[in-house]
């Protein structure tokens, strides 16, 4: 049986599967940007934020960075494409903040634009990071 965080990451990736972009997990960005863009799920380390004394339950949060990259011939097209990609990703995630019961709550922060995109044709690309925080509870063993 997978850990709570692995279950949550699989559910997050599944929630994003309806996005037009190629969805990756903890991957190096491809050399070239796919036509519909790319979303790369980069999980951080889970952090314990509380304990429910007497119950053996521990509360965790994990910040996930979703790297979004789009391409476009002009600044206007790149701006519009990135905006549409981020709106779509947020909509897919907010449709079920519990990711089918994998987490207790999912929260999305404002996207942060990146200065450079390490891919071929970088002059036609634009990227941003969408921070997503997953909140979940485990038993005394955080790997359960």
N, C-alpha and C positions, 0 to 999 in steps of 0.2 A: 504494500500500500504506500503510495507516495506521501511525502510530508505535506503539511498544510500549505507551505509557501510554494512548493512545486505544483500542487493542485491549483493554487491561485494563478500562477504564471501560465499554466496550460489553459485555464479558463479565460484569462486576459487575451491570450493569443487567439483563442477561439472566437472571442467577442469581436476582435478586429478582422477576422477572416472575411467579413462582408465588405471590407474596404477595397477600393479599386487598386490601391497600391500593392506592391509585393510586400508581404509581412515576414520579417525575419526575427530571430531571437538570438541575442548576444552574438551577433555575427559581425565580421568585418563588412563594411559597406562594399557593395559590388564595384568593380572597376568602372562600369558605366551605369548610369541611372536608367532603370526601366522606364518605358514611356509613361506609365501611370504613376511613377514615383515609387518611393520605398519608405516603409516604416520599420524601424529596428527597435525591438524591445530590449532594453538594457536594465536588468534588475540591480538594485543596490543591495546592501546587506540588511536583513531584518534587524529591527531595534526594539528591545523590550521597553514598553512605556508604562506598564503597570502590572500589578498582581491583584487578584481577588482573594484576599486572605481567607483561609478556611475552606476554600473551594478547590484549591489546586489548579486554578486556571490562571494563565498568563496572557497578557495583552501585548500584541506586537503591531508595529507598523513597518512598512517597507516601501521606500520610494523607488518607483520605476521611471526611467527616462525613456520616452518614446522619441527616437530620432526620426524626424520627417524630412525627406528630401524630394523636391520636385524640380522639373526642368521647364524652361520656357525661353523663347527667342528674345523677349524683351523684359525689362523690369516689371512692367505692368502685368504681363502674363505670368511671370514668376510669383509676383505678389498675390495675384488672384488664385493661382494654383496652390500655393502654400496655404492660403486662407481656407480654401475649399477642402484641402486635405486634412487640416487640423479640425475644422468644423465636423467633417465626416467622422474622424476618429473619436472626437469627444462625444458625438451623438451616439455612436455605437456603444461606447463604454457607459454612458449615462442612461442608456435604455434599461440597464439592469445593474444597479450599483452594488449588488451582492455577487455578481458574476455567477449566477445560478446557485448561490449558497456557498461558493468557495471562500468568500470573505464576508465580514460583517458590514463593511462599508468601503466604498471607493470614492476618492476625492481627486479632482483635477485642478491643477494650478494654471496660471497664465503661461503661455508658451514663451520661450526665450529663443530669439533668433541667434543663429550661429554666424560667425564672421566668415568662416571658410568651410567648404565642403570638400573633403579629400577624395574626389572622384574625377575621372577624366571629363573634360568639358566643363570644369568648375565655373567658368564665366557664364554658362547658361543655366546654372543650378542655384537653388536657394534652399536653405534648411533651417530647421528650428527644433528645439527639444520641448516636448510636452511632458511636464512632470505629473505623474499619477501616484497617489499614495494609497496603498492597500492597508486596511485595518482588519485584524483578525485575532481570534482568541484560540489558544491551544491548552492542552492539559499541562501538567507539570513538566512533561517532556516536550520541548519545543519542536522536536522532529516527528511528532505524531500528527 
